C-alpha cells in the first residue's frame, strides 16, 4: 500500500518539507491583469509584494483546472501510488476543493480522496504534514482521514493585518469585513478555525500584537506553533521575541512568508501564528 499526499500552493509548507515527505503540490494562479502566473513557480513572493501596493485593481487568483489535478493524480498512479489523499484550502475561501473533487471523480487509475482542510496557510500545511507522516508509517486511508478530522478541530491561524483595505477591495471574506465595519483606521485581526474566518478589531498595532499572544496563550498547551507573515520577516522575528515563552524553547521556529494567493486578499505587513493545540487526554 502506497498512499501519496497532494496539496496546493496555499499550504505554505517549505520546499524542503515537501521534498522530504514526497508531497506533491499543485500551484494556484495569480493574475495581474490578463497575465497569469503559477504561484511559486513563475512569480516569487518578493516580486509579488513589490508590485502589490501599486496595483489597481488588485491582482486576482484562480484555481488550477480539473486537468491539472488529474495529471498529478495519474502521474502518481503511474509511479506506484495505490491511493491518493488530496488536501486543500478551505472551501469557504476557494473553489480548489471542488475542482479537486471533480478531478478525483474523473480519475480512473487510482482512488483519490479529497479533504477540505477547513484552513489556510500553515493551518492546511500542518494537516498535510501530518498526513504525509502517517502515510509513511503505513497508516490506512481511513486512519489518516480520521486523524486529520480530529486535528482540524485543534488547528488555528490568527494574524494581525496591517490594514482592512485589501480585504475590502478583494471582496473575499465579506462576512469578516462586515463584522469589522467600514472604518479603515483599525488594525484587523483575522482568525481561521473549523472552516470559518472571523475577525476582531483593535485600534493600534501594539494592541494587535498583544492580542495575538493573548489568544495563543488562552488556547493552552500546544502541539505545534509557527509564525506566518506577508513580506514581513523582521516583524515576525520581533513577534517571536515577544512570544518566546510559547515556543517550548525553540530557537528557530518555522516562519513562512504567506503565499501571494492569500497575500492579495490580506495585504503586506501581516504577522501571526499557526498552531495546533494539544490533545485533551482527560
Secondary structure, DSSP 8 states (H G I E B T S, - for coil): --EEEEEEGGG---HHHHHHTT-EEE--EEEETTEEEEBTTTB-HHHHHHHHTT-SS--EEE---HHHHHHHHHHHHHTT-SEEEEEES-TTT-SHHHHHHHHHHH--SSEEEEEE-S--HHHHHHHHHHHHHHHHTT--HHHHHHHHHHHHTTEEEEEE-S-SHHHHHH--SHHHHHHH-S-SSSEEEEEEETTEEEEEEESSHHHHHHHHHHHHHHT-SEEEEEEEESS-HHHHHHHHHHTGGGTTT-SS--EEE--HHHHHHH-SS-EEEEEEE-----
